[in-house]
Amino acid sequence: MPTPPAPFPVQIESLRPYLLRYATLQLRNPEAAEDAVQEALLAALVGEAKFAGRSQLRTWLTGILKHKIVDAIRRQGRERPAAELTPDDDGGELDTLFDRRGHWEDSPAAWEQPEGALGQKQFFAALEACLRALPERTARAFMMREHLGLETAEICKELAITPTHCWVMLHRARMALRLCLQKNWFGKT
Amino acid sequence: MMLSCKQTARLLSQGEDRELGFSERVALRVHLAICKGCRNVNAQFKFLRAAVKSLSLDENEEKPA
């Protein structure tokens, strides 16, 4: 006989470690991540009726958590005075990729069948490791843009930086992730 | 406007984050037509966007007990 499913609160609690990892990757602040997860779990408890097994529980919870993360980012932007924030010190490393005339030192090779990687769990583990390796603010800006889908104008505002600085950070993130995935995934034979 | 690869990479990235101007788009197109490395980077930026958007952290926390 199949065992009956665990009570709803137990089910969602069991997903807490996963949600915490997800939130930490984006907020880069353990306390803020903890708070966002707590809020999401509370909202899930209150909204149990809305779940009704329509999707996977984890997918549903992740959706709620995404909103809480955006809230947390907006709150942090309001609470933290801009002067406290210092830019990530990762300038200059892009220069080593190019020669003096701005040509690639090593011309980037094509990635073989990148779509195939999207179906592989190990690929997402490699991507997560690459995201973790980014400097904190660069990573936050990048996740806000590419994962949460916020507009650049809002990201600049929340991080209290100019649009130009914002574009530079996002560009650095892309270049760093490109190199990291090249090294740890696509370039592996 | 002739772009270097460095400028091209920067513009490709900005194209993901803001509306590029007409002359920027033309300059990009000219450079991409002659530069395989930058074409690869363009495809990789777009792939990154898709990958990070669908990011799921599956598996790696569910280690067998």
gemmi code that builds the backbone of each chain (N, CA, C; Angstrom):
import gemmi

chains = {
    "A": [
        ("MET", (0.845, -1.198, 0.000), (0.000, 0.000, 0.000), (0.882, 1.251, 0.000)),
        ("PRO", (0.585, 2.221, -0.874), (1.427, 3.426, -0.877), (1.242, 4.213, 0.423)),
        ("THR", (2.334, 4.780, 0.902), (2.207, 5.605, 2.109), (1.497, 6.905, 1.751)),
        ("PRO", (0.630, 7.380, 2.627), (-0.066, 8.646, 2.337), (0.952, 9.784, 2.321)),
        ("PRO", (0.691, 10.827, 1.514), (1.641, 11.944, 1.460), (1.742, 12.625, 2.822)),
        ("ALA", (2.931, 13.169, 3.096), (3.138, 13.880, 4.358), (2.233, 15.100, 4.400)),
        ("PRO", (1.887, 15.564, 5.613), (1.072, 16.784, 5.702), (1.753, 17.946, 4.980)),
        ("PHE", (0.936, 18.853, 4.480), (1.449, 19.973, 3.675), (2.596, 20.738, 4.346)),
        ("PRO", (2.439, 21.125, 5.634), (3.534, 21.871, 6.270), (4.847, 21.082, 6.285)),
        ("VAL", (4.752, 19.772, 6.439), (5.966, 18.939, 6.440), (6.580, 18.909, 5.044)),
        ("GLN", (5.707, 18.798, 4.055), (6.192, 18.775, 2.670), (6.944, 20.053, 2.316)),
        ("ILE", (6.355, 21.189, 2.658), (7.029, 22.432, 2.258), (8.281, 22.663, 3.101)),
        ("GLU", (8.240, 22.241, 4.364), (9.422, 22.402, 5.213), (10.602, 21.594, 4.645)),
        ("SER", (10.287, 20.453, 4.058), (11.360, 19.610, 3.535), (12.066, 20.283, 2.350)),
        ("LEU", (11.428, 21.279, 1.768), (12.039, 21.974, 0.636), (12.866, 23.177, 1.070)),
        ("ARG", (12.860, 23.461, 2.374), (13.562, 24.641, 2.863), (15.044, 24.690, 2.446)),
        ("PRO", (15.794, 23.590, 2.607), (17.222, 23.671, 2.222), (17.401, 24.050, 0.754)),
        ("TYR", (16.556, 23.474, -0.094), (16.630, 23.811, -1.513), (16.342, 25.296, -1.732)),
        ("LEU", (15.280, 25.778, -1.121), (14.887, 27.178, -1.315), (15.957, 28.132, -0.790)),
        ("LEU", (16.583, 27.721, 0.301), (17.622, 28.557, 0.886), (18.825, 28.688, -0.064)),
        ("ARG", (19.152, 27.579, -0.694), (20.258, 27.625, -1.653), (19.909, 28.540, -2.819)),
        ("TYR", (18.671, 28.419, -3.263), (18.203, 29.218, -4.390), (18.243, 30.707, -4.044)),
        ("ALA", (17.763, 31.047, -2.841), (17.723, 32.459, -2.437), (19.122, 33.005, -2.194)),
        ("THR", (19.984, 32.190, -1.608), (21.342, 32.655, -1.307), (22.108, 32.956, -2.583)),
        ("LEU", (21.879, 32.150, -3.589), (22.562, 32.356, -4.858), (22.241, 33.738, -5.425)),
        ("GLN", (21.059, 34.233, -5.137), (20.661, 35.516, -5.712), (20.867, 36.686, -4.783)),
        ("LEU", (20.655, 36.480, -3.498), (20.754, 37.600, -2.567), (22.156, 37.738, -1.996)),
        ("ARG", (22.911, 36.665, -1.996), (24.294, 36.686, -1.518), (24.388, 37.213, -0.094)),
        ("ASN", (23.371, 36.950, 0.684), (23.357, 37.405, 2.061), (22.523, 36.389, 2.829)),
        ("PRO", (23.169, 35.597, 3.711), (22.475, 34.476, 4.350), (21.227, 34.912, 5.120)),
        ("GLU", (21.314, 36.062, 5.826), (20.162, 36.491, 6.605), (19.007, 36.899, 5.705)),
        ("ALA", (19.328, 37.674, 4.674), (18.272, 38.113, 3.755), (17.650, 36.899, 3.065)),
        ("ALA", (18.481, 35.908, 2.741), (17.974, 34.702, 2.086), (17.045, 33.947, 3.034)),
        ("GLU", (17.477, 33.824, 4.278), (16.676, 33.157, 5.316), (15.303, 33.833, 5.439)),
        ("ASP", (15.332, 35.154, 5.507), (14.078, 35.907, 5.649), (13.156, 35.678, 4.457)),
        ("ALA", (13.732, 35.739, 3.265), (12.907, 35.582, 2.058), (12.271, 34.190, 2.029)),
        ("VAL", (13.043, 33.176, 2.416), (12.520, 31.805, 2.424), (11.409, 31.685, 3.469)),
        ("GLN", (11.652, 32.269, 4.637), (10.644, 32.224, 5.697), (9.328, 32.851, 5.210)),
        ("GLU", (9.442, 33.995, 4.576), (8.243, 34.669, 4.063), (7.538, 33.820, 3.020)),
        ("ALA", (8.343, 33.179, 2.164), (7.753, 32.356, 1.104), (7.018, 31.156, 1.714)),
        ("LEU", (7.630, 30.533, 2.725), (7.004, 29.362, 3.338), (5.711, 29.757, 4.043)),
        ("LEU", (5.737, 30.913, 4.703), (4.514, 31.399, 5.358), (3.420, 31.642, 4.334)),
        ("ALA", (3.802, 32.306, 3.255), (2.826, 32.599, 2.201), (2.267, 31.294, 1.627)),
        ("ALA", (3.130, 30.290, 1.532), (2.693, 29.000, 0.989), (1.685, 28.345, 1.932)),
        ("LEU", (1.958, 28.432, 3.228), (1.037, 27.848, 4.216), (-0.332, 28.499, 4.120)),
        ("VAL", (-0.292, 29.830, 4.054), (-1.549, 30.582, 3.966), (-2.275, 30.251, 2.659)),
        ("GLY", (-1.490, 30.063, 1.615), (-2.101, 29.896, 0.289), (-2.218, 28.452, -0.153)),
        ("GLU", (-2.174, 27.533, 0.787), (-2.205, 26.118, 0.424), (-3.328, 25.797, -0.560)),
        ("ALA", (-4.477, 26.414, -0.322), (-5.634, 26.123, -1.173), (-5.347, 26.451, -2.637)),
        ("LYS", (-4.504, 27.487, -2.847), (-4.215, 27.905, -4.224), (-3.299, 26.917, -4.939)),
        ("PHE", (-2.566, 26.130, -4.151), (-1.638, 25.182, -4.769), (-2.404, 24.054, -5.454)),
        ("ALA", (-3.172, 23.318, -4.646), (-4.075, 22.283, -5.163), (-3.413, 21.351, -6.169)),
        ("GLY", (-2.112, 21.110, -5.976), (-1.433, 20.115, -6.796), (-1.366, 20.423, -8.281)),
        ("ARG", (-1.532, 21.699, -8.635), (-1.544, 22.012, -10.059), (-0.181, 21.858, -10.703)),
        ("SER", (0.866, 22.148, -9.903), (2.211, 21.980, -10.454), (3.023, 21.247, -9.407)),
        ("GLN", (4.270, 21.047, -9.721), (5.156, 20.468, -8.725), (5.257, 21.430, -7.553)),
        ("LEU", (5.256, 20.876, -6.357), (5.305, 21.732, -5.172), (6.529, 22.652, -5.194)),
        ("ARG", (7.672, 22.080, -5.608), (8.881, 22.893, -5.585), (8.810, 24.041, -6.590)),
        ("THR", (8.235, 23.755, -7.749), (8.095, 24.801, -8.758), (7.211, 25.929, -8.235)),
        ("TRP", (6.141, 25.524, -7.593), (5.193, 26.509, -7.052), (5.863, 27.361, -5.984)),
        ("LEU", (6.569, 26.693, -5.056), (7.256, 27.420, -3.981), (8.340, 28.334, -4.534)),
        ("THR", (9.064, 27.866, -5.534), (10.120, 28.683, -6.130), (9.525, 29.950, -6.732)),
        ("GLY", (8.343, 29.813, -7.331), (7.660, 30.977, -7.891), (7.329, 32.009, -6.816)),
        ("ILE", (6.843, 31.530, -5.681), (6.544, 32.444, -4.568), (7.828, 33.092, -4.071)),
        ("LEU", (8.857, 32.271, -3.946), (10.135, 32.773, -3.424), (10.733, 33.850, -4.329)),
        ("LYS", (10.579, 33.671, -5.636), (11.083, 34.665, -6.583), (10.535, 36.056, -6.247)),
        ("HIS", (9.235, 36.112, -5.985), (8.626, 37.402, -5.634), (9.205, 37.946, -4.341)),
        ("LYS", (9.423, 37.061, -3.376), (9.976, 37.511, -2.093), (11.410, 38.014, -2.277)),
        ("ILE", (12.138, 37.398, -3.198), (13.511, 37.842, -3.461), (13.507, 39.239, -4.081)),
        ("VAL", (12.604, 39.448, -5.036), (12.501, 40.783, -5.638), (12.144, 41.812, -4.554)),
        ("ASP", (11.200, 41.461, -3.668), (10.852, 42.354, -2.551), (12.081, 42.664, -1.713)),
        ("ALA", (12.851, 41.618, -1.387), (14.031, 41.797, -0.534), (15.044, 42.713, -1.202)),
        ("ILE", (15.220, 42.539, -2.502), (16.168, 43.379, -3.231), (15.722, 44.834, -3.182)),
        ("ARG", (14.429, 45.050, -3.369), (13.912, 46.426, -3.343), (14.073, 47.036, -1.949)),
        ("ARG", (13.830, 46.216, -0.934), (13.959, 46.699, 0.432), (15.415, 47.051, 0.721)),
        ("GLN", (16.313, 46.172, 0.338), (17.735, 46.435, 0.569), (18.163, 47.729, -0.099)),
        ("GLY", (17.656, 47.943, -1.302), (17.987, 49.155, -2.031), (17.564, 50.397, -1.261)),
        ("ARG", (16.403, 50.304, -0.602), (15.925, 51.450, 0.165), (16.691, 51.628, 1.459)),
        ("GLU", (17.024, 50.495, 2.104), (17.591, 50.578, 3.451), (19.074, 50.880, 3.464)),
        ("ARG", (19.768, 50.424, 2.419), (21.214, 50.586, 2.453), (21.619, 51.856, 1.749)),
        ("PRO", (22.209, 52.801, 2.454), (22.639, 54.026, 1.770), (23.699, 53.709, 0.728)),
        ("ALA", (23.622, 54.436, -0.369), (24.488, 54.146, -1.509), (25.967, 54.214, -1.145)),
        ("ALA", (26.296, 55.098, -0.226), (27.707, 55.305, 0.094), (28.363, 54.053, 0.670)),
        ("GLU", (27.549, 53.214, 1.293), (28.113, 51.987, 1.880), (28.597, 51.020, 0.813)),
        ("LEU", (28.014, 51.149, -0.347), (28.305, 50.161, -1.373), (29.574, 50.527, -2.122)),
        ("THR", (30.477, 49.613, -2.194), (31.664, 49.831, -3.005), (31.600, 48.892, -4.194)),
        ("PRO", (32.067, 49.364, -5.320), (32.003, 48.491, -6.501), (32.847, 47.243, -6.287)),
        ("ASP", (32.445, 46.145, -6.891), (33.281, 44.957, -6.840), (34.609, 45.285, -7.490)),
        ("ASP", (35.655, 44.837, -6.874), (36.971, 45.121, -7.427), (37.342, 44.031, -8.423)),
        ("ASP", (36.737, 44.099, -9.577), (37.077, 43.089, -10.574), (37.359, 43.767, -11.911)),
        ("GLY", (37.819, 45.004, -11.815), (38.118, 45.737, -13.035), (39.396, 45.218, -13.668)),
        ("GLY", (39.526, 45.437, -14.949), (40.814, 45.133, -15.566), (40.954, 43.725, -16.091)),
        ("GLU", (40.256, 42.774, -15.500), (40.514, 41.387, -15.925), (40.016, 41.136, -17.333)),
        ("LEU", (39.070, 41.960, -17.791), (38.604, 41.788, -19.166), (39.702, 42.145, -20.165)),
        ("ASP", (40.572, 43.063, -19.753), (41.612, 43.526, -20.675), (42.530, 42.398, -21.109)),
        ("THR", (42.763, 41.432, -20.241), (43.714, 40.373, -20.574), (43.178, 39.451, -21.665)),
        ("LEU", (41.873, 39.560, -21.960), (41.297, 38.706, -23.001), (41.595, 39.236, -24.400)),
        ("PHE", (42.016, 40.513, -24.449), (42.205, 41.164, -25.749), (43.631, 41.665, -25.902)),
        ("ASP", (44.083, 41.780, -27.160), (45.401, 42.374, -27.372), (45.267, 43.898, -27.393)),
        ("ARG", (46.371, 44.573, -27.684), (46.345, 46.038, -27.578), (45.371, 46.672, -28.554)),
        ("ARG", (45.129, 45.988, -29.673), (44.217, 46.564, -30.659), (42.785, 46.144, -30.414)),
        ("GLY", (42.557, 45.393, -29.337), (41.189, 45.020, -29.001), (40.717, 43.752, -29.687)),
        ("HIS", (41.662, 42.997, -30.279), (41.287, 41.690, -30.840), (41.400, 40.618, -29.764)),
        ("TRP", (40.627, 39.558, -29.920), (40.703, 38.445, -28.972), (42.116, 37.889, -28.926)),
        ("GLU", (42.630, 37.653, -27.737), (43.897, 36.918, -27.607), (43.672, 35.485, -28.074)),
        ("ASP", (42.586, 34.872, -27.576), (42.169, 33.549, -28.053), (40.761, 33.688, -28.589)),
        ("SER", (40.609, 33.509, -29.882), (39.282, 33.681, -30.447), (38.314, 32.651, -29.851)),
        ("PRO", (37.166, 33.122, -29.357), (36.230, 32.200, -28.701), (35.738, 31.110, -29.648)),
        ("ALA", (35.807, 29.877, -29.196), (35.341, 28.740, -29.993), (33.835, 28.578, -29.817)),
        ("ALA", (33.216, 27.956, -30.810), (31.774, 27.699, -30.704), (31.524, 26.621, -29.649)),
        ("TRP", (30.387, 26.698, -28.990), (30.005, 25.654, -28.040), (29.180, 24.609, -28.790)),
        ("GLU", (29.534, 23.363, -28.572), (28.827, 22.279, -29.261), (27.499, 21.999, -28.582)),
        ("GLN", (26.434, 22.037, -29.363), (25.115, 21.636, -28.877), (24.763, 22.189, -27.497)),
        ("PRO", (24.776, 23.511, -27.353), (24.483, 24.048, -26.024), (23.076, 23.695, -25.540)),
        ("GLU", (22.125, 23.554, -26.493), (20.745, 23.255, -26.069), (20.708, 21.939, -25.302)),
        ("GLY", (21.549, 21.006, -25.717), (21.581, 19.716, -25.041), (21.945, 19.850, -23.569)),
        ("ALA", (22.798, 20.838, -23.265), (23.234, 21.020, -21.881), (22.056, 21.374, -20.982)),
        ("LEU", (21.067, 22.076, -21.555), (19.934, 22.532, -20.735), (19.115, 21.373, -20.179)),
        ("GLY", (19.278, 20.199, -20.769), (18.562, 19.042, -20.258), (19.362, 18.254, -19.237)),
        ("GLN", (20.557, 18.747, -18.923), (21.422, 17.960, -18.039), (21.586, 18.598, -16.670)),
        ("LYS", (21.325, 17.811, -15.649), (21.429, 18.333, -14.294), (22.857, 18.742, -13.957)),
        ("GLN", (23.827, 17.979, -14.450), (25.222, 18.324, -14.145), (25.589, 19.684, -14.723)),
        ("PHE", (24.943, 20.019, -15.855), (25.238, 21.329, -16.430), (24.804, 22.439, -15.473)),
        ("PHE", (23.624, 22.265, -14.877), (23.147, 23.316, -13.969), (23.992, 23.382, -12.701)),
        ("ALA", (24.558, 22.261, -12.304), (25.480, 22.284, -11.160), (26.729, 23.092, -11.529)),
        ("ALA", (27.209, 22.903, -12.764), (28.382, 23.661, -13.213), (28.044, 25.150, -13.298)),
        ("LEU", (26.850, 25.449, -13.807), (26.429, 26.849, -13.921), (26.307, 27.483, -12.538)),
        ("GLU", (25.745, 26.743, -11.590), (25.610, 27.264, -10.233), (26.990, 27.577, -9.646)),
        ("ALA", (27.935, 26.673, -9.851), (29.293, 26.898, -9.342), (29.897, 28.150, -9.979)),
        ("CYS", (29.662, 28.343, -11.265), (30.186, 29.531, -11.947), (29.534, 30.806, -11.402)),
        ("LEU", (28.237, 30.736, -11.114), (27.544, 31.911, -10.570), (28.083, 32.256, -9.182)),
        ("ARG", (28.347, 31.218, -8.400), (28.891, 31.439, -7.059), (30.250, 32.102, -7.112)),
        ("ALA", (30.991, 31.825, -8.172), (32.353, 32.342, -8.265), (32.382, 33.824, -8.656)),
        ("LEU", (31.234, 34.371, -9.081), (31.200, 35.792, -9.444), (31.307, 36.654, -8.187)),
        ("PRO", (31.888, 37.862, -8.326), (31.859, 38.785, -7.194), (30.417, 39.093, -6.804)),
        ("GLU", (30.207, 39.381, -5.537), (28.864, 39.484, -4.979), (27.913, 40.403, -5.743)),
        ("ARG", (28.338, 41.637, -5.936), (27.393, 42.585, -6.546), (27.184, 42.285, -8.027)),
        ("THR", (28.248, 41.839, -8.659), (28.131, 41.455, -10.064), (27.103, 40.333, -10.203)),
        ("ALA", (27.212, 39.359, -9.312), (26.293, 38.228, -9.353), (24.862, 38.675, -9.094)),
        ("ARG", (24.689, 39.559, -8.127), (23.332, 40.015, -7.815), (22.720, 40.735, -9.006)),
        ("ALA", (23.521, 41.637, -9.604), (23.011, 42.381, -10.760), (22.634, 41.412, -11.882)),
        ("PHE", (23.506, 40.439, -12.104), (23.270, 39.509, -13.193), (22.018, 38.663, -12.954)),
        ("MET", (21.854, 38.168, -11.730), (20.674, 37.352, -11.437), (19.394, 38.184, -11.509)),
        ("MET", (19.482, 39.447, -11.078), (18.311, 40.317, -11.182), (17.899, 40.481, -12.634)),
        ("ARG", (18.913, 40.617, -13.479), (18.633, 40.841, -14.893), (18.166, 39.558, -15.585)),
        ("GLU", (18.957, 38.506, -15.461), (18.728, 37.329, -16.300), (17.821, 36.284, -15.669)),
        ("HIS", (17.813, 36.203, -14.363), (16.940, 35.194, -13.766), (15.602, 35.793, -13.345)),
        ("LEU", (15.662, 36.952, -12.690), (14.410, 37.569, -12.232), (13.783, 38.431, -13.313)),
        ("GLY", (14.563, 38.752, -14.348), (14.018, 39.485, -15.482), (13.699, 40.943, -15.217)),
        ("LEU", (14.403, 41.569, -14.268), (14.174, 42.990, -14.003), (14.817, 43.834, -15.104)),
        ("GLU", (14.249, 45.028, -15.306), (14.825, 45.939, -16.292), (16.100, 46.561, -15.729)),
        ("THR", (17.011, 46.926, -16.638), (18.280, 47.490, -16.204), (18.079, 48.730, -15.336)),
        ("ALA", (17.095, 49.558, -15.689), (16.865, 50.789, -14.935), (16.583, 50.484, -13.466)),
        ("GLU", (15.809, 49.449, -13.236), (15.490, 49.119, -11.848), (16.717, 48.567, -11.112)),
        ("ILE", (17.487, 47.755, -11.812), (18.695, 47.183, -11.199), (19.650, 48.296, -10.774)),
        ("CYS", (19.837, 49.277, -11.663), (20.711, 50.418, -11.343), (20.220, 51.118, -10.090)),
        ("LYS", (18.915, 51.291, -10.038), (18.331, 52.005, -8.910), (18.568, 51.220, -7.618)),
        ("GLU", (18.265, 49.934, -7.650), (18.397, 49.135, -6.429), (19.849, 49.055, -5.971)),
        ("LEU", (20.762, 48.995, -6.924), (22.164, 48.881, -6.538), (22.811, 50.253, -6.397)),
        ("ALA", (22.027, 51.298, -6.636), (22.514, 52.671, -6.523), (23.760, 52.912, -7.368)),
        ("ILE", (23.694, 52.507, -8.629), (24.807, 52.765, -9.543), (24.261, 53.377, -10.831)),
        ("THR", (25.165, 53.950, -11.615), (24.740, 54.570, -12.871), (24.444, 53.477, -13.904)),
        ("PRO", (23.639, 53.805, -14.916), (23.382, 52.816, -15.968), (24.673, 52.302, -16.597)),
        ("THR", (25.624, 53.182, -16.814), (26.879, 52.757, -17.434), (27.574, 51.703, -16.578)),
        ("HIS", (27.625, 51.974, -15.285), (28.246, 51.028, -14.366), (27.480, 49.700, -14.368)),
        ("CYS", (26.182, 49.815, -14.448), (25.316, 48.642, -14.494), (25.638, 47.778, -15.718)),
        ("TRP", (25.735, 48.412, -16.875), (26.051, 47.668, -18.103), (27.423, 47.012, -17.995)),
        ("VAL", (28.364, 47.749, -17.401), (29.716, 47.196, -17.249), (29.672, 45.947, -16.370)),
        ("MET", (28.920, 46.041, -15.277), (28.836, 44.886, -14.376), (28.194, 43.686, -15.064)),
        ("LEU", (27.125, 43.938, -15.789), (26.439, 42.832, -16.468), (27.342, 42.221, -17.540)),
        ("HIS", (28.088, 43.089, -18.199), (29.000, 42.598, -19.222), (30.102, 41.731, -18.598)),
        ("ARG", (30.643, 42.194, -17.487), (31.674, 41.407, -16.791), (31.122, 40.059, -16.361)),
        ("ALA", (29.885, 40.076, -15.884), (29.278, 38.814, -15.447), (29.195, 37.854, -16.623)),
        ("ARG", (28.723, 38.346, -17.773), (28.579, 37.464, -18.935), (29.929, 36.918, -19.388)),
        ("MET", (30.921, 37.825, -19.424), (32.243, 37.390, -19.881), (32.833, 36.369, -18.911)),
        ("ALA", (32.650, 36.606, -17.618), (33.201, 35.671, -16.625), (32.491, 34.324, -16.698)),
        ("LEU", (31.178, 34.349, -16.862), (30.426, 33.094, -16.941), (30.777, 32.336, -18.216)),
        ("ARG", (30.963, 33.087, -19.288), (31.356, 32.464, -20.550), (32.671, 31.702, -20.372)),
        ("LEU", (33.645, 32.378, -19.759), (34.945, 31.736, -19.548), (34.829, 30.540, -18.619)),
        ("CYS", (34.036, 30.705, -17.566), (33.897, 29.646, -16.574), (33.237, 28.411, -17.195)),
        ("LEU", (32.193, 28.620, -17.981), (31.523, 27.474, -18.611), (32.397, 26.850, -19.691)),
        ("GLN", (33.162, 27.703, -20.369), (34.095, 27.186, -21.372), (35.088, 26.234, -20.699)),
        ("LYS", (35.575, 26.656, -19.557), (36.586, 25.885, -18.835), (35.975, 24.627, -18.219)),
        ("ASN", (34.817, 24.781, -17.588), (34.292, 23.678, -16.769), (33.237, 22.821, -17.445)),
        ("TRP", (32.816, 23.227, -18.629), (31.786, 22.415, -19.275), (32.080, 22.212, -20.761)),
        ("PHE", (31.986, 23.290, -21.527), (32.047, 23.125, -22.982), (33.437, 22.786, -23.491)),
        ("GLY", (34.468, 23.222, -22.760), (35.815, 22.961, -23.228), (36.347, 21.609, -22.793)),
        ("LYS", (35.574, 20.923, -21.960), (36.041, 19.620, -21.459), (35.888, 18.554, -22.519)),
        ("THR", (36.918, 17.738, -22.624), (36.825, 16.665, -23.628), (36.771, 15.311, -22.946)),
    ],
    "B": [
        ("MET", (31.954, 53.481, -38.420), (32.575, 53.091, -37.145), (33.044, 51.637, -37.241)),
        ("MET", (34.363, 51.433, -37.122), (34.891, 50.068, -37.118), (35.099, 49.623, -35.679)),
        ("LEU", (34.465, 48.531, -35.320), (34.562, 48.060, -33.942), (35.704, 47.061, -33.782)),
        ("SER", (36.347, 47.104, -32.635), (37.272, 46.029, -32.276), (36.438, 44.911, -31.644)),
        ("CYS", (37.070, 43.764, -31.433), (36.347, 42.653, -30.793), (35.935, 43.042, -29.372)),
        ("LYS", (36.800, 43.775, -28.723), (36.504, 44.187, -27.349), (35.252, 45.060, -27.305)),
        ("GLN", (35.190, 46.032, -28.236), (34.006, 46.899, -28.302), (32.776, 46.104, -28.718)),
        ("THR", (32.987, 45.153, -29.613), (31.866, 44.342, -30.084), (31.261, 43.530, -28.946)),
        ("ALA", (32.129, 42.883, -28.164), (31.643, 42.083, -27.037), (30.832, 42.961, -26.089)),
        ("ARG", (31.325, 44.179, -25.853), (30.634, 45.086, -24.940), (29.258, 45.470, -25.491)),
        ("LEU", (29.227, 45.760, -26.786), (27.941, 46.136, -27.397), (26.962, 44.965, -27.443)),
        ("LEU", (27.493, 43.775, -27.693), (26.611, 42.598, -27.717), (25.946, 42.441, -26.356)),
        ("SER", (26.748, 42.650, -25.333), (26.224, 42.536, -23.980), (25.170, 43.621, -23.735)),
        ("GLN", (25.492, 44.843, -24.117), (24.541, 45.941, -23.893), (23.257, 45.734, -24.685)),
        ("GLY", (23.398, 45.058, -25.833), (22.205, 44.758, -26.623), (21.214, 43.888, -25.867)),
        ("GLU", (21.707, 43.159, -24.862), (20.820, 42.357, -24.023), (20.156, 43.218, -22.947)),
        ("ASP", (20.704, 44.398, -22.721), (20.254, 45.207, -21.583), (19.630, 46.540, -21.954)),
        ("ARG", (19.836, 46.980, -23.184), (19.218, 48.241, -23.605), (19.004, 48.184, -25.110)),
        ("GLU", (18.195, 49.117, -25.604), (17.954, 49.239, -27.035), (19.191, 49.872, -27.683)),
        ("LEU", (19.787, 49.186, -28.636), (20.944, 49.784, -29.308), (20.484, 50.774, -30.372)),
        ("GLY", (21.339, 51.776, -30.626), (21.025, 52.749, -31.664), (21.256, 52.169, -33.054)),
        ("PHE", (20.768, 52.880, -34.048), (20.875, 52.394, -35.422), (22.338, 52.165, -35.826)),
        ("SER", (23.182, 53.165, -35.571), (24.575, 53.034, -36.002), (25.287, 51.929, -35.230)),
        ("GLU", (24.898, 51.732, -34.001), (25.489, 50.634, -33.222), (25.118, 49.284, -33.827)),
        ("ARG", (23.868, 49.175, -34.227), (23.424, 47.901, -34.806), (24.132, 47.621, -36.133)),
        ("VAL", (24.291, 48.680, -36.922), (24.976, 48.505, -38.207), (26.424, 48.093, -37.975)),
        ("ALA", (27.082, 48.798, -37.057), (28.492, 48.493, -36.776), (28.647, 47.058, -36.278)),
        ("LEU", (27.716, 46.634, -35.455), (27.756, 45.253, -34.956), (27.621, 44.269, -36.099)),
        ("ARG", (26.650, 44.549, -36.960), (26.398, 43.622, -38.058), (27.633, 43.479, -38.950)),
        ("VAL", (28.282, 44.623, -39.220), (29.488, 44.592, -40.060), (30.571, 43.751, -39.392)),
        ("HIS", (30.762, 43.982, -38.100), (31.826, 43.244, -37.422), (31.513, 41.742, -37.354)),
        ("LEU", (30.269, 41.424, -37.016), (29.903, 40.006, -36.875), (30.061, 39.258, -38.201)),
        ("ALA", (29.848, 39.993, -39.307), (29.949, 39.341, -40.616), (31.364, 38.826, -40.876)),
        ("ILE", (32.335, 39.493, -40.266), (33.721, 39.100, -40.566), (34.413, 38.421, -39.390)),
        ("CYS", (33.747, 38.262, -38.264), (34.452, 37.771, -37.076), (33.732, 36.594, -36.435)),
        ("LYS", (34.302, 35.412, -36.627), (33.694, 34.191, -36.102), (33.697, 34.173, -34.570)),
        ("GLY", (34.785, 34.639, -33.983), (34.895, 34.642, -32.518), (33.762, 35.430, -31.879)),
        ("CYS", (33.470, 36.607, -32.435), (32.409, 37.441, -31.874), (31.029, 36.849, -32.152)),
        ("ARG", (30.896, 36.160, -33.294), (29.613, 35.473, -33.544), (29.388, 34.398, -32.489)),
        ("ASN", (30.458, 33.686, -32.157), (30.335, 32.654, -31.123), (29.936, 33.266, -29.781)),
        ("VAL", (30.574, 34.388, -29.464), (30.256, 35.039, -28.188), (28.799, 35.501, -28.168)),
        ("ASN", (28.341, 36.021, -29.286), (26.941, 36.459, -29.374), (25.997, 35.298, -29.058)),
        ("ALA", (26.269, 34.149, -29.682), (25.424, 32.977, -29.437), (25.527, 32.546, -27.979)),
        ("GLN", (26.720, 32.667, -27.414), (26.915, 32.222, -26.034), (26.205, 33.131, -25.030)),
        ("PHE", (26.200, 34.433, -25.298), (25.447, 35.343, -24.425), (23.963, 34.990, -24.439)),
        ("LYS", (23.451, 34.689, -25.628), (22.026, 34.367, -25.718), (21.739, 33.034, -25.019)),
        ("PHE", (22.678, 32.109, -25.169), (22.519, 30.833, -24.478), (22.534, 31.027, -22.960)),
        ("LEU", (23.461, 31.874, -22.494), (23.546, 32.144, -21.054), (22.217, 32.659, -20.519)),
        ("ARG", (21.623, 33.554, -21.293), (20.343, 34.117, -20.856), (19.309, 33.013, -20.687)),
        ("ALA", (19.216, 32.138, -21.665), (18.235, 31.045, -21.598), (18.553, 30.111, -20.434)),
        ("ALA", (19.833, 29.827, -20.245), (20.227, 28.874, -19.198), (19.933, 29.441, -17.815)),
        ("VAL", (20.269, 30.718, -17.606), (20.080, 31.294, -16.277), (18.595, 31.509, -15.998)),
        ("LYS", (17.858, 31.792, -17.039), (16.423, 31.970, -16.861), (15.775, 30.675, -16.370)),
        ("SER", (16.201, 29.565, -16.931), (15.574, 28.290, -16.576), (16.350, 27.592, -15.464)),
        ("LEU", (17.230, 28.348, -14.838), (18.072, 27.767, -13.791), (17.243, 27.002, -12.768)),
        ("SER", (17.578, 25.753, -12.620), (16.999, 25.023, -11.501), (18.167, 24.352, -10.824)),
        ("LEU", (18.083, 24.243, -9.532), (19.253, 23.768, -8.803), (19.165, 22.281, -8.530)),
        ("ASP", (18.283, 21.623, -9.263), (18.074, 20.181, -9.117), (19.226, 19.389, -8.547)),
        ("GLU", (18.873, 18.276, -7.999), (19.831, 17.208, -7.741), (20.842, 17.526, -6.665)),
        ("ASN", (21.699, 18.543, -6.906), (22.935, 18.533, -6.123), (22.730, 18.678, -4.622)),
        ("GLU", (21.532, 19.063, -4.181), (21.371, 19.062, -2.729), (20.768, 17.744, -2.250)),
        ("GLU", (20.262, 16.968, -3.215), (19.608, 15.729, -2.803), (20.571, 14.561, -2.875)),
        ("LYS", (21.620, 14.693, -2.106), (22.598, 13.605, -2.081), (21.990, 12.392, -1.389)),
        ("PRO", (22.296, 11.215, -1.874), (21.775, 10.026, -1.223), (22.222, 9.962, 0.223)),
        ("ALA", (21.310, 9.605, 1.100), (21.624, 9.604, 2.521), (22.564, 8.446, 2.860)),
    ],
}
model = gemmi.Model(1)
for chain_id, residues in chains.items():
    chain = gemmi.Chain(chain_id)
    for i, (resn, *xyz) in enumerate(residues, 1):
        res = gemmi.Residue()
        res.name, res.seqid = resn, gemmi.SeqId(i, " ")
        for name, pos in zip(("N", "CA", "C"), xyz):
            atom = gemmi.Atom()
            atom.name, atom.element = name, gemmi.Element(name[0])
            atom.pos, atom.b_iso = gemmi.Position(*pos), 0.0
            res.add_atom(atom)
        chain.add_residue(res)
    model.add_chain(chain)
structure = gemmi.Structure()
structure.add_model(model)
structure.setup_entities()
